[in-house]
Every structure is written in C-alpha cells, then in structure tokens.
Amino acid sequence: MTYNPVGDDSVGRTAAGDAAHAPAEPRVLAAFERRAGDLVATLGRHGIAVDVAPPMSTIPHPDDAELRHATERIVADPPGIVVVTTGVGFTAWLSAAAEFGLGKQLAGVLAGARIVSRGAKVTGAIRKAGLSAFWEAPNGLSEEVREYMLGLDLSGARVAVQFHGSGADGIDADLRAAGAVVTALVVYRWGPPHDPEALERSIREVAGGGYAAVLFTAAPGTAAWLAAAERLGLREAALRRFAGGTIAAAVGPVTAGPLVDAGVPVEVPERWRLGALARLVLARLGERGDAVPAESGESD
C-alpha cells in the first residue's frame, strides 16, 4: 500500500495504488486534503481502503505580507465586529498572528469584538481559541451572514472579515456600501492539486464504478472536483455513477451544494463534522453489506 502526505495532519493512500496490491472492496475516495488522514484511520479500522486525491490544495500564508499588514491594522485600530467564515482560516490566522509576534494583541482585540460566525464548524474553532461567537449563522450559509450584517447599522462601523481562499463572496464590498470600514483578510488560498495525476486517476475510477463512496468536505473542493471531471470528459459518467449507487457524501449542506446543483443525491450527516461524516458512510456501507457497523466513541 502506497501512502502520500497531503498535509501536516493528513496522510492517506494515493489513488495510484499499486495494482498488484489492490485493496479489497469496498473502496472510498476522500476528495479533500485537510484531515484526510483521520478518515483513513477511522474507515481503516473497519477494513475499508481509502484513496486520497484532493482536487485542490490549501496554501497557508503565515509569512504573507498582505495578511501581516491587515493584522497589524486590526491590532492598531480594533474593529467592533469580526466576521469569521471558516474555522480552518480562523485557526490559521491566530497561528500566523503568533508568527508575526501579534498573537496576544490579536487575542485581546477578538475578545473585545462581536464575533459573527458562519456556522457551527466555525463556532467550534472560535471556542477552541477560548473565545465566543456573538452570532452564528443557523445553516452555515454566507448569505445568512450577509443578511444579518446588512440588518445592522454599519455607518462608520469598523469590521474585519476573514474569508476563505475563494474570496468573500462580495460580502466585504456589500459592507463597505452600507457604510462600514472593512478590513478583509485572506488567511489561506486555494491552489492546484498536489498530485493532478492521482486526481485524474481517481475521477476515472469514479466514472468506472471503482468506488463505493466519494467524500467531500469543502464547497470549493466539490466544485473543483466536478470541474476536473468536466475537463476530463467524465462529468456525466461520474454523475451517472452517483445516481446509480456510488455514495456521494458531504460534511454539510454548503459542501454538498455543487453536487445538489448537478442533480446528485448527496448524503449529509446531522452534525456537520468529519467524524459524523465517517460514521454516516460506515452506516450506509453497512446497510449494503459492505462494512461493519461504526464503533461508538469515535471523535469528530
């Protein structure tokens, strides 16, 4: 079995696995990068082989000059409201601030601000940092954050917006139009896949019915996977597989969005966590006789 590091905390088997040592069925594809190793370990305990082939990579920017300058501005002139759109981005921002020598100052600023969270996963990261969210989007949608923010009196308000690598969905521009003074922060950016050949092989295997399930954990990654399948001329074949029995599973409804828009039936756990996603897939495979039931006590 061949293993490929896909991040500091994510190590999984590449989609290219040696044909002479092909794993027994069922096989599952992790179409994401962060914490893929956790999924490999969880499903591996049930005898399920997991291939890891992310359609995108996340590129952190602890030394990014733009992020540093934005953090310095926030520390020097603290915002009254901080909008946090991703948990991984928020955690990475705190880590980068520490690298800049601004960790304690930023923590103080955040403790004194109203933190607006785009959903439960984000709120979890905020709490882990010893902070609390003033308001949380009930369904984890950017549009909910936009509506909430635009319902406030923003004339002259100082607002910081931390957003993901695909941008802020225009929310920073909308807040400025409403009179706010906005500082936008890009903590990490989306980049090309580390192993485009493994991605191509995995998509071909999905189209050929080689996987029992494909798992997604970020909407940009879901969209990028579908776009890669389109470039390969395999999008329709993959969609037919999803309609015909291959399980498409997403960590939450936002992640599932591009698949839903494509007409794919998507499994989403009640709790939008990777551990819950793994348990859901185990349950579905178990119902089909492909896997043993999930063990109790597995963490998220």
ZIKAMO-V344626 format. One record per backbone hydrogen bond with DSSP energy under -1.0 kcal/mol. CO is the residue of the C=O (numbers start at 1). NH is the residue of the N-H. If there is no record, write none. Layout:
BEGIN
co->CO nh->NH
co->CO nh->NH
END
This chain:
BEGIN
co->4 nh->12
co->7 nh->10
co->10 nh->6
co->12 nh->4
co->13 nh->52
co->14 nh->17
co->18 nh->21
co->19 nh->22
co->26 nh->49
co->27 nh->212
co->28 nh->51
co->29 nh->215
co->30 nh->32
co->30 nh->53
co->33 nh->36
co->35 nh->39
co->36 nh->40
co->37 nh->41
co->38 nh->42
co->39 nh->43
co->40 nh->44
co->41 nh->45
co->43 nh->46
co->43 nh->48
co->44 nh->47
co->49 nh->28
co->51 nh->30
co->57 nh->191
co->59 nh->189
co->61 nh->64
co->64 nh->68
co->65 nh->69
co->66 nh->70
co->67 nh->71
co->68 nh->72
co->69 nh->73
co->70 nh->74
co->71 nh->75
co->72 nh->76
co->73 nh->77
co->80 nh->114
co->81 nh->160
co->82 nh->116
co->83 nh->162
co->84 nh->118
co->86 nh->90
co->87 nh->91
co->88 nh->92
co->89 nh->93
co->90 nh->94
co->91 nh->95
co->92 nh->96
co->93 nh->97
co->94 nh->98
co->95 nh->99
co->96 nh->100
co->97 nh->102
co->98 nh->101
co->102 nh->106
co->103 nh->107
co->104 nh->108
co->105 nh->109
co->106 nh->110
co->107 nh->111
co->108 nh->112
co->114 nh->82
co->115 nh->134
co->115 nh->135
co->116 nh->84
co->117 nh->119
co->117 nh->137
co->119 nh->123
co->120 nh->124
co->121 nh->125
co->122 nh->126
co->123 nh->127
co->124 nh->128
co->125 nh->129
co->126 nh->131
co->127 nh->130
co->135 nh->117
co->141 nh->145
co->142 nh->146
co->143 nh->147
co->144 nh->148
co->145 nh->149
co->146 nh->150
co->149 nh->152
co->154 nh->157
co->157 nh->181
co->158 nh->80
co->158 nh->81
co->159 nh->183
co->160 nh->83
co->161 nh->185
co->162 nh->85
co->164 nh->167
co->168 nh->171
co->170 nh->174
co->171 nh->175
co->172 nh->176
co->173 nh->177
co->174 nh->178
co->175 nh->180
co->176 nh->179
co->179 nh->156
co->181 nh->159
co->183 nh->161
co->185 nh->163
co->187 nh->61
co->189 nh->59
co->191 nh->57
co->195 nh->199
co->196 nh->200
co->197 nh->201
co->198 nh->202
co->199 nh->203
co->200 nh->204
co->201 nh->205
co->202 nh->206
co->203 nh->207
co->204 nh->208
co->205 nh->210
co->206 nh->209
co->212 nh->247
co->213 nh->29
co->214 nh->249
co->215 nh->31
co->216 nh->251
co->218 nh->222
co->219 nh->223
co->220 nh->224
co->221 nh->225
co->222 nh->226
co->223 nh->227
co->224 nh->228
co->225 nh->229
co->226 nh->230
co->227 nh->231
co->228 nh->232
co->229 nh->234
co->230 nh->233
co->234 nh->238
co->235 nh->239
co->236 nh->240
co->237 nh->241
co->238 nh->242
co->239 nh->243
co->240 nh->244
co->241 nh->246
co->247 nh->214
co->248 nh->267
co->249 nh->216
co->252 nh->256
co->256 nh->260
co->257 nh->261
co->259 nh->264
co->260 nh->263
co->267 nh->250
co->271 nh->273
co->273 nh->277
co->274 nh->278
co->275 nh->279
co->276 nh->280
co->277 nh->281
co->278 nh->282
co->279 nh->283
co->280 nh->284
co->281 nh->285
co->282 nh->286
co->283 nh->287
co->284 nh->288
co->285 nh->290
co->286 nh->289
END
